[in-house]
Amino acid sequence: MASPNPAAGREPGLRRWEAAGPWLWVAAAVSGACLMVSLAFAVEPAANRTASLEALGWRGAMAAAAGLGVGVAVYGLCLNDLLDRRRDRALRKASGLIASGRLTRRAGLGVCVGALLLVVCCADVLGPASLQLAVLLAGGVLVYNLTLRFVPGVGVVSLGLLMALLMMVPNPRAGFLWPVLLSMTQVVAVGVWRAWGLGLLVKGWALWVVVLGWAFWVLWMVVLIRERSGDELFGASGVSGGLWVPAVVVGLGLGVAWRFGRTPRARAAVGLGAVGWLPVVDTAWLVSWGLWLPAALHAGLLVLTGFTAWAWSRRVDGRAAFIDELTPR
């Protein structure tokens, strides 16, 4: 009797989103880190900027933040591929470069180490405090991939917290943390939505872990914003004056997710696609403050990432479909 094909039941749409997922995570990491650099120079008072940022200037800090985002994303994705290579091979997961044979295990390990070195170098340029946070972030990514992602509820909150920590690395003194809070919330929501689509319902005590964990870190950030910024960036000018555009964009994204996430597989695909919505919200933050040049750079990143992810997903999906036709069912 022919052995079943593990990938036979994977819809082409989900498979394409899985292939595009790594590119979307890279764009989200780069966008989040660069957003905080732009806000540091345009919104934050001088006391809330590190000396290293002042010395680098906007262009130098943007370059360092972009390298940091790329390094963190590649490090996390490559580490995940290394640890999950057997599972990805069994499921024929489209995003598993090592499991699919497009990257050898030794090469994957080299890329992982190289990405970690890039993180350390870029964080070192951004200053000692940034380096300390980057080391903590790298350790958190490792612990997440080894253990935390397997703990119901904890993994979802941890992923959001890692995103928040990444955004704080470029400017550890930042007081305007509303974008960090919103991005963390989006990542937690994406994790819950994707788990729902894959049939891994977050309920019972796991749901309480997600809600209480998210609420704790939100409260901590609100207190930190209050302490560092006072009424200037905490009150009307910081929230009502700059939050409404990103809030509208987030609401639009939720509407799209609800409209197209009707089936379990569609919810899983939309969950991956929602990662690509993070840079859109980051661009909305810049637009809301009238920072048109950084907003244009973020828009360019979106276009480049979208085209690359689309082209890569079509290539991977076509190859996987050809393999499916040759695989006995």
PEFENTA-V736331 format. One record per residue. N is the residue number from 0. SS is DSSP state (helix for helix, strand for strand, loop for the rest). PSI is psi in whole degrees, -180 to 180 (none if undefined). D_LAST is the distance of its C-alpha to the last C-alpha in whole Angstrom. Layout:
# PEFENTA-V736331
N SS PSI D_LAST
N SS PSI D_LAST
This chain:
# PEFENTA-V736331
0 loop 135 9
1 loop 142 6
2 loop 144 6
3 loop 151 5
4 loop 115 5
5 loop -28 9
6 loop -1 10
7 loop -35 8
8 loop 2 11
9 loop 120 13
10 loop 148 16
11 helix -38 17
12 helix -45 21
13 helix -40 20
14 helix -37 18
15 helix -40 22
16 helix -36 24
17 helix -39 22
18 helix -36 23
19 helix -19 27
20 helix -48 27
21 helix -40 29
22 helix -38 31
23 helix -39 32
24 helix -39 33
25 helix -45 35
26 helix -41 37
27 helix -40 38
28 helix -45 39
29 helix -45 42
30 helix -45 43
31 helix -43 44
32 helix -43 46
33 helix -34 47
34 helix -45 48
35 helix -29 50
36 helix -46 52
37 helix -42 53
38 helix -31 54
39 helix -38 56
40 helix -26 58
41 helix -29 59
42 loop -42 59
43 loop 144 60
44 loop 161 63
45 helix -32 64
46 helix -21 64
47 helix 14 61
48 loop 141 60
49 loop 160 60
50 helix -34 62
51 helix -39 59
52 helix -44 58
53 helix -41 62
54 helix -37 62
55 helix -36 59
56 helix 172 59
57 helix -45 56
58 helix -47 55
59 helix -41 55
60 helix -37 53
61 helix -42 51
62 helix -44 50
63 helix -41 50
64 helix -39 48
65 helix -44 45
66 helix -39 45
67 helix -47 44
68 helix -45 42
69 helix -46 40
70 helix -46 40
71 helix -45 39
72 helix -47 36
73 helix -41 35
74 helix -48 36
75 helix -43 34
76 helix -42 31
77 helix -38 31
78 helix -41 32
79 helix -42 29
80 helix -39 26
81 helix -43 28
82 helix -27 28
83 loop 17 24
84 helix -38 23
85 helix -43 20
86 helix -43 19
87 helix -35 19
88 helix -38 17
89 helix -38 14
90 helix -5 14
91 loop 53 14
92 loop 131 17
93 loop -28 19
94 loop -4 22
95 loop 94 22
96 loop -39 24
97 loop -43 24
98 loop -34 21
99 loop -8 19
100 loop -1 22
101 loop -16 24
102 loop 129 27
103 loop 163 28
104 helix -42 29
105 helix -42 32
106 helix -39 33
107 helix -41 31
108 helix -40 34
109 helix -42 36
110 helix -41 35
111 helix -46 36
112 helix -41 39
113 helix -41 40
114 helix -38 39
115 helix -39 41
116 helix -38 44
117 helix -41 44
118 helix -47 44
119 helix -44 47
120 helix -46 49
121 helix -40 49
122 helix -35 50
123 helix -37 53
124 helix -36 54
125 helix -11 54
126 loop 163 56
127 helix -42 56
128 helix -39 55
129 helix -38 52
130 helix -42 51
131 helix -44 52
132 helix -36 49
133 helix -39 47
134 helix -42 47
135 helix -41 46
136 helix -45 43
137 helix -41 42
138 helix -39 42
139 helix -40 41
140 helix -41 38
141 helix -48 37
142 helix -39 38
143 helix -47 35
144 helix -30 32
145 helix -40 33
146 loop -51 34
147 helix -35 35
148 helix -16 32
149 helix -6 30
150 loop 118 33
151 loop 130 33
152 loop -48 35
153 helix -41 37
154 helix -41 34
155 helix -47 35
156 helix -39 38
157 helix -40 38
158 helix -42 36
159 helix -39 39
160 helix -36 42
161 helix -38 40
162 helix -42 40
163 helix -42 44
164 helix -40 45
165 helix -43 44
166 helix -23 46
167 helix -13 49
168 helix -46 49
169 loop -35 51
170 loop 85 54
171 loop -18 54
172 loop 4 57
173 loop 136 56
174 loop -27 57
175 loop 86 55
176 loop 13 52
177 helix -39 51
178 helix -36 48
179 helix -44 47
180 helix -44 47
181 helix -40 45
182 helix -42 42
183 helix -43 42
184 helix -41 41
185 helix -44 39
186 helix -41 37
187 helix -43 37
188 helix -41 36
189 helix -43 33
190 helix -43 32
191 helix -44 32
192 helix -44 31
193 helix -40 27
194 helix -40 27
195 helix -42 28
196 helix -32 25
197 loop 7 22
198 loop 9 24
199 loop 72 26
200 loop 131 29
201 loop 102 32
202 loop 175 35
203 loop -139 37
204 helix -28 39
205 helix -38 36
206 helix -40 37
207 helix -36 41
208 helix -43 40
209 helix -50 39
210 helix -49 42
211 helix -39 45
212 helix -45 44
213 helix -45 43
214 helix -39 47
215 helix -48 48
216 helix -32 47
217 helix -46 48
218 helix -42 52
219 helix -42 52
220 helix -39 52
221 helix -43 54
222 helix -42 57
223 helix -41 56
224 helix -44 57
225 helix -42 60
226 helix -40 61
227 helix -28 61
228 helix -17 61
229 helix -149 64
230 helix -19 64
231 helix -49 64
232 helix 1 60
233 helix -33 59
234 loop -142 61
235 loop -42 61
236 loop -30 61
237 loop -32 58
238 loop -66 56
239 helix -36 57
240 helix -26 58
241 helix -6 55
242 helix -21 52
243 helix -36 52
244 helix -51 50
245 helix -36 47
246 helix -41 47
247 helix -41 47
248 helix -42 44
249 helix -44 42
250 helix -40 43
251 helix -42 41
252 helix -40 38
253 helix -38 38
254 helix -42 38
255 helix -44 35
256 helix -42 33
257 helix -35 34
258 helix -42 33
259 helix -8 30
260 loop 53 28
261 loop -37 28
262 loop 161 24
263 helix -44 23
264 helix -39 21
265 helix -38 24
266 helix -39 26
267 helix -41 24
268 helix -44 24
269 helix -35 28
270 helix -40 29
271 helix -42 28
272 helix -29 30
273 helix -23 33
274 helix -38 33
275 helix -11 34
276 helix -18 37
277 helix -47 39
278 helix -28 40
279 helix -44 41
280 helix -39 43
281 helix -41 45
282 helix -38 46
283 helix -37 47
284 helix -45 49
285 helix -40 51
286 helix -40 52
287 helix -25 53
288 loop 6 56
289 loop 25 56
290 loop 83 55
291 helix -37 54
292 helix -52 53
293 helix -36 51
294 helix -39 49
295 helix -38 49
296 helix -41 47
297 helix -39 45
298 helix -40 44
299 helix -40 44
300 helix -40 41
301 helix -46 39
302 helix -46 39
303 helix -46 38
304 helix -43 35
305 helix -44 34
306 helix -44 34
307 helix -45 32
308 helix -41 30
309 helix -47 29
310 helix -42 29
311 helix -41 27
312 helix -36 24
313 helix -39 24
314 helix -47 23
315 helix -41 21
316 helix -39 19
317 helix -40 19
318 helix -42 18
319 helix -38 15
320 helix -37 14
321 helix -40 14
322 helix -39 12
323 helix -37 9
324 helix -29 9
325 helix -11 9
326 loop 126 6
327 loop 146 4
328 loop none 0
